[in-house]
C-alpha cells in the first residue's frame, strides 16, 4: 500500500492511461448491483478525444452500487468526474449520489446487519448552456471524515434527463486538490 497516496481508490478516464478496459475491470471488481449502466468507449480522432465512461442505457431505471472494503485511511472527500455537455440529449441530465458507511470500524464492529448509514447525498448536473463539452470534477466534502477501517458504499441513480457520463471516481483523505499523476 502506498501510504503517501491520499486517494486509496481513484480512476479518471484518460487516453492511453485509464482506458475502457480499465473502467470495465474496475466496475466488475466493485459493483454489487448494476441496473442499466454500461461502458461507452468513444475513440474519435484516433483516441485523442477519448470519452470512455460509464453511461445509463435505460434512463427510467439506471442505478448502480459500489461497495468498498475498509480503507486504511480516513476518507474526507469523494469526487465524481463527469462529462458536462449541452443540447437536447443532455437536457436535465443529473445523477443522485448516496454515500453510506459503517458507523463502526472493522476493529469494533458488532453489528449483525451491514451497519451502513447514509452519510451524504448530492445531486450532480451533467448539463450546461455552453456549446461544448467539458470534463469536470464534482467533489463532495464530508463534514466528518469516514474513519479508517469503515466500509463504504456509493450508489448512483440517474434522476434527470436521458443520459449522463461518469469519467472518474475517487475517495480521498484530503480536502485539498489532488493531482492524479498518470
ZIZIUR-V455701 format. One record per pair of residues at least 6 apart in sequence whose ideal C-beta (glycine too) atoms are under 6 Angstrom apart, sorted by sequence separation. I is the first residue (numbers start at 1). J is the second residue. D is the distance in whole Angstrom. If there is no record, write none. Layout:
# ZIZIUR-V455701
I_J_D / I_J_D
This chain:
# ZIZIUR-V455701
12_18_6 / 56_62_3 / 158_164_6 / 172_178_6 / 11_18_5 / 43_50_6 / 42_51_5 / 41_52_5 / 40_53_6 / 102_115_4 / 103_117_5 / 124_138_5 / 11_26_6 / 24_39_5 / 40_55_5 / 23_39_6 / 100_116_4 / 37_54_6 / 100_118_5 / 101_119_5 / 122_140_5 / 20_39_6 / 37_56_6 / 38_57_5 / 36_56_6 / 99_119_6 / 120_140_6 / 20_41_4 / 36_57_5 / 99_120_4 / 36_58_4 / 98_121_5 / 36_61_5 / 37_62_6 / 97_122_5 / 35_61_6 / 36_62_4 / 37_64_5 / 96_123_5 / 35_63_5 / 23_52_6 / 94_123_5 / 95_124_5 / 34_64_4 / 94_125_5 / 15_47_5 / 20_52_4 / 33_65_5 / 135_167_6 / 31_64_6 / 32_65_5 / 93_126_3 / 93_127_4 / 141_175_6 / 15_50_4 / 31_66_5 / 32_67_5 / 30_66_4 / 70_106_5 / 90_127_4 / 116_153_6 / 126_164_4 / 13_52_5 / 13_53_6 / 84_126_6 / 105_147_6 / 107_149_6 / 106_149_5 / 80_124_6 / 82_126_6 / 84_128_5 / 105_149_3 / 101_146_5 / 105_150_6 / 85_133_4 / 102_150_5 / 101_150_5 / 102_151_5 / 83_133_6 / 84_134_5 / 101_152_5 / 84_136_5 / 100_153_5 / 99_154_5 / 81_137_5 / 98_155_4 / 79_137_5 / 80_138_5 / 97_156_6 / 79_139_5 / 95_156_5 / 96_157_5 / 77_139_5 / 78_140_5 / 8_71_5 / 95_158_6 / 96_159_5 / 77_141_5 / 8_73_6 / 94_159_5 / 76_142_6 / 94_160_3 / 92_160_4 / 93_161_4 / 12_81_5 / 76_145_5 / 92_161_4 / 95_164_5 / 91_161_6 / 93_163_6 / 74_145_4 / 75_146_4 / 93_164_5 / 74_147_6 / 74_148_5 / 89_163_6 / 73_148_5 / 72_148_6 / 70_149_5 / 70_151_6 / 83_165_4 / 68_152_5 / 82_166_6 / 83_167_6 / 82_167_6 / 67_153_4 / 81_167_5 / 81_168_3 / 66_154_5 / 80_169_6 / 65_155_5 / 79_170_5 / 64_156_6 / 78_171_6 / 63_157_4 / 77_172_5 / 62_158_4 / 75_171_5 / 76_173_6 / 77_175_6 / 59_158_6 / 74_173_5 / 76_175_6 / 73_173_4 / 56_158_5 / 59_162_4 / 55_165_5 / 53_165_4 / 54_166_4 / 53_166_6 / 53_167_5 / 13_167_4 / 12_168_3 / 11_168_6 / 10_170_4 / 9_171_5 / 7_170_5 / 7_172_4 / 17_182_4 / 6_172_5 / 6_173_5 / 6_174_4 / 12_180_6 / 14_182_6 / 10_180_6 / 7_178_6 / 6_178_6
